[in-house]
């Protein structure tokens, strides 16, 4: 039993150390985030975390008028966010679509069936957010890749602590999506009624910057 206790204690210490290290690295990266007038949060919010996302945007072909079109709102994100620690990539957040189970005062009424979600890989806390402002890709050095999904400012509309009380993401107020590459809806494969029901997963990468009130 002594062995098990010692092993558990060491594991907990390792998690704490890694969490602190990730925080230092992510905060250092956040300090270098450019200020973009079009998609910068209001005064009083500061960046505290940056993650590089690798994943896909999912699209479904649905009826539109006399034909069909790929869904774009919402697209279905599935991505993993990483930060570098001593030159190695470490997972810090997962990004996906899910129902908002803890809406705040900024959440729409009624709620959408699901919202973009970011969940911490360290303590399972999570936030939901919706688009507030859009910066088309290819129009700014921080969003340089024309033809990719747009860069965004998203406002948090819900937050939830992890099952053990973790709150690493719950103070998030806004999220920027920057440096997008890929992810746009396909240009083919969804134009007629016969195409309805088709699905596509389009690879993309982006940087996500998380903001909170104060410093």
PyMOL commands that set and color helices and strands:
alter all, ss='L'
color gray80, all
select helices_A, chain A and resi 2-30+193-195
alter helices_A, ss='H'
color red, helices_A
select strands_A, chain A and resi 45-64+67-70+76-85+88-98+115-120+126-135+151-160+172-182+199-213
alter strands_A, ss='S'
color yellow, strands_A
deselect
rebuild
show_as cartoon
